């Protein structure tokens, strides 16, 4: 990928400019604080609900064979495995005449474009590089000579071909919503001689492109590739409704259904649901906590900026404010999590509150130690 190497520098702000920015940061900090609190609160509420849902799934699931339908399981949560039958359907992109026997075919359209990168230093230097991107990059505020084509000039878009799909596993029909679990991950080979729109050609059996020289493309050039789903044996989790598997609704009014590639049992699929829940839980916990810590730092910004102009003392106090922001932000985050958990897991809440008390003690000790060092 080529890099233009072009750099644009900004002037360093003066005292009043920095103070003005830090005071405006207080407003941003308050918004981030409420955003972080909201994210943590809703995440923990959802987490409590997910835990109860998973427990119910484990208690209710019945593993069955897919070769026949047992009426005794009507309305119950079942798990089964078998060959995915999609009636050997062929999906085709009529625009580029690419087709494949698959339940899902995906067309990915990428455009060669300028991408802007800004450094994290005080100078905020800007560089540009050329990339293939499915997303249209807005270049309205880019430097001269780095203009991208606008979206309305790109004749084709990415698309997914999975409509009117009838899916079965053994004797069971699957409701149409199961198609969302089937991913197009296998690369489709594009045959030479495929009839294409004017100006397009096949490159290396992998791309359709309008680039005159694909190894040295120009801004605005297009490349198109295809992927398909290649599923043979699958495992399914859902509610038995006659000879059909559909959504299972938990006591917490959550719809649960699942289709995975390969053979596993109900416990295995529920483990996957639990793992996904746990990953999402920790991602939002970390993001919410970071928002709150950044918010506290922004609210304390004017102090940091002002003291930064005091020789020697500035570095000491600013590092202390950084630690204080972290401890306060972390304490607030743990408090929100503890309150959200109290009704469902009081013991966990008590442990978190104990940790918060420990953090407060650590904060007091830290401030006291810093004060003693300053006095000495």
SULFENPE-V740071 format. One record per backbone hydrogen bond with DSSP energy under -1.0 kcal/mol. NH is the residue of the N-H (numbers start at 1). CO is the residue of the C=O. E is the energy in kcal/mol with one decimal. If there is no record, write none. Layout:
nh = [NH,NH]
co = [CO,CO]
e = [E,E]
//
This chain:
nh = [4,10,18,19,20,21,22,23,24,25,26,28,29,30,31,32,33,34,35,36,37,38,39,40,41,42,43,44,45,46,47,48,49,50,51,52,53,54,55,56,57,58,59,60,61,62,64,73,74,75,76,78,79,80,82,84,85,89,91,93,97,98,100,102,105,106,107,108,110,111,112,113,115,117,119,124,127,129,130,131,133,142,146,153,154,159,161,168,169,171,172,173,174,175,178,179,180,181,182,185,186,188,190,194,200,201,203,206,207,208,209,210,216,220,221,223,224,225,227,228,229,234,235,236,237,238,239,240,241,244,245,246,248,250,253,256,258,260,262,269,270,271,272,273,274,275,276,277,278,279,280,281,282,283,284,285,286,287,288,289,290,291,292,293,294,295,296,297,298,299,300,301,304,305,306,307,308,309,310,313,314,316,317,318,319,320,321,322,323,324,325,326,327,328,329,330,331,332,333,334,335,336,337,338,339,340,341,342,345,349,350,351,352,353,354,355,356,357,358,359,360,361,362,363,364,365,366,367,368,369,370,371,372,373,374,375,376]
co = [128,123,14,15,16,17,18,19,20,21,23,24,25,26,27,28,29,30,31,32,33,34,35,36,37,38,39,40,41,42,43,44,45,46,47,48,49,50,51,52,53,54,55,56,57,77,79,70,71,240,73,238,62,236,234,232,168,86,100,98,93,93,91,100,161,227,159,225,223,133,221,131,129,127,125,121,117,115,2,113,111,139,143,150,151,107,105,85,172,66,169,243,167,245,175,176,177,178,179,183,228,226,205,191,197,209,207,203,203,224,201,222,213,112,218,110,208,108,106,186,104,82,260,80,258,78,246,76,244,241,173,239,256,254,250,248,237,235,233,265,266,267,268,269,270,271,272,273,274,275,276,277,278,279,280,281,282,283,284,285,286,287,288,289,290,291,292,293,294,295,296,298,300,301,302,303,304,306,307,311,310,312,313,314,315,316,317,318,319,320,321,322,323,324,325,326,327,328,329,330,331,332,333,334,335,336,337,338,341,345,346,347,348,349,350,351,352,353,354,355,356,357,358,359,360,361,362,363,364,365,366,367,368,369,370,371,372]
e = [-1.9,-1.8,-2.4,-2.5,-2.4,-2.1,-2.3,-2.3,-2.1,-1.2,-1.0,-1.6,-2.9,-2.3,-2.1,-2.6,-2.4,-2.2,-2.3,-2.9,-2.4,-2.5,-2.3,-2.4,-2.6,-2.5,-2.0,-2.4,-2.2,-2.2,-2.2,-2.3,-1.8,-2.6,-2.3,-1.7,-2.2,-2.7,-2.0,-2.1,-2.5,-2.4,-1.9,-2.0,-2.2,-1.5,-2.8,-1.9,-1.6,-3.0,-2.4,-3.2,-2.2,-2.2,-2.2,-3.5,-3.1,-1.3,-2.7,-3.1,-1.2,-1.2,-2.2,-1.1,-1.8,-3.0,-3.2,-2.9,-2.8,-2.5,-2.5,-3.0,-2.7,-2.8,-2.9,-1.0,-2.8,-2.2,-3.2,-2.7,-2.1,-1.6,-1.4,-1.9,-1.6,-2.0,-3.5,-1.9,-2.6,-3.6,-2.2,-2.6,-2.4,-1.9,-1.9,-1.9,-1.4,-1.7,-1.4,-1.0,-2.6,-2.4,-2.3,-1.4,-1.7,-2.2,-3.3,-2.0,-2.2,-2.3,-2.7,-1.4,-1.5,-2.9,-2.3,-2.4,-2.5,-2.1,-1.9,-2.6,-2.0,-2.9,-2.3,-3.1,-2.8,-2.3,-2.3,-2.4,-3.5,-1.8,-2.6,-2.7,-2.2,-2.4,-1.9,-3.1,-2.3,-2.3,-3.2,-1.9,-2.4,-2.2,-1.6,-2.0,-2.6,-2.6,-2.4,-2.2,-2.5,-2.4,-2.3,-2.5,-2.2,-2.2,-2.4,-1.8,-2.5,-2.5,-2.7,-2.4,-2.6,-2.4,-1.9,-2.6,-2.9,-2.2,-2.4,-2.1,-2.3,-2.4,-1.9,-1.2,-1.8,-2.8,-2.5,-2.6,-1.3,-1.3,-2.1,-3.8,-2.4,-1.3,-2.8,-2.6,-1.9,-1.7,-2.7,-1.9,-1.8,-2.7,-2.8,-1.9,-2.7,-2.8,-2.6,-2.7,-2.2,-2.5,-2.2,-2.5,-2.1,-2.3,-2.2,-2.6,-2.5,-2.3,-1.7,-1.0,-3.7,-1.9,-2.3,-2.1,-2.3,-2.5,-2.1,-1.9,-2.3,-2.4,-2.0,-2.3,-2.3,-2.4,-2.4,-2.3,-2.5,-2.6,-2.5,-2.4,-2.3,-2.6,-2.4,-2.3,-2.1,-2.2,-2.3,-2.3,-1.9]
//
